[in-house]
């Protein structure tokens, strides 16, 4: 049984549908919250990886049951990010709880999947 589904993004009224901008949309169960970045985004983006098991495909070239890694650029100020005692932002583990199901919007860049958010990242 899945936990409640959390959609990672919320469509802004003045934006086109994310479905039309996403290379893939799926319901996935979070299996791994990747290692926290060791630095802040700036000259180079700080990246954290989420590993999902694809449970249901809404669109895109994905396979049900597959494990896929999704790269997330960590930007301080995002509602999905917390800052640790050393001042380095990372994905909030209270939101990205292993076992939780998410509706995920992704774009493929080369061979890597990247999260598509309404925050411009």
N, C-alpha and C positions, 0 to 999 in steps of 0.2 A: 504494500500500500504506500502510495506517495504521500509525502507531507504536502502542505498547501503549495500551490504553484505560485511562484513569484515572478512576475514579468520584469525583466531587467531594465526595461525602458518604458516610458509613457509617451505616447504620441502627442506632440504639440499641435494645437488646432491649425496653425498656419503652415505645417509641414506636410509633404506628401506621405502617404502610407509607408511605414517601414517595410512592409511586405514588398512594395515595389522597389525599394532600395537595397534590400537584403539579398545576398546570394543564397542564403539558407535560413529557414526558420524551423525550429524544432522544440519539442518538450524533452528536456534532458534531466537526468538525476545526477547531481554533483557527486563525483567519486573522490576527487582530490582537489584541495585548495593548495595551489603551488606555493613555493618558497617566496617569502616576502622580499621585495626589492631591498637592496642595501644602500640605495641612493635615491634622491628626489629626481623627478623628471625635470629636464632643463635642456642642456645641449644635446643630451641623449635621453630617449624615453625610458622611464622605468617600467618594466613589464612584469606582470604576474600571470601565471597560467592557471586556468581552470580546466579540469578534465571531467567531461560529462559522458554518461552512457546515454545514447540516443534512444528514447522510448517511443516517440511518435514524431513523424516528419510532416510538417505543414507544407514546406517547399524546399527545393534545392537538391543537390546531388549528394545525399547523405544516405547512410544505411542504418536501419533499425537494429539496435543491439551493439552498434559500433561504439568504441571509446574514441572521443575526439578531444584534442587539446585546443582550447580557445585562448588566444592571447588578449590580455587586457592592459591597455596603457593606463598607468596609475597617475592620476592628476589630483593634487591636493585641492580640496574644496568640493570634490564630487560627493554626492550623497551616499555612494557605495564605499567610501574610503575613510579610514581612521588614521591618525598620526600617532606613532609610538613615542615612548619616552625620549628617544634619540632624535625625534623630529622628522622621522622618515615615514611617509604615507604608505599604506598598503590596503588591500581589500579588507573590509570589515568582516571578521569571522562570525559575528553574530548574524549577519545577513547571509554570508556564503558558508552555510552550515552543511557539512558533508551529509549526504542522504536526502537533502531537500531537492524538490523538483522546481525547475525554472522553465519559462518560455524564453528561448534564446534566439536573438537575431544576429547573424554573422555574415561577414564578407570574407571572401577568399583572396588572399594576396600571395601570389606564387603558390606555394604548397601549404601555407599556413592560414588557419581560420582566425579572424579578429572579431572581437565583439563590436556590434553596431549599437551606439547609444544615441540618445537625444541630447547628449551633452557635447556633441561635436567631436567625439573621440572614437 
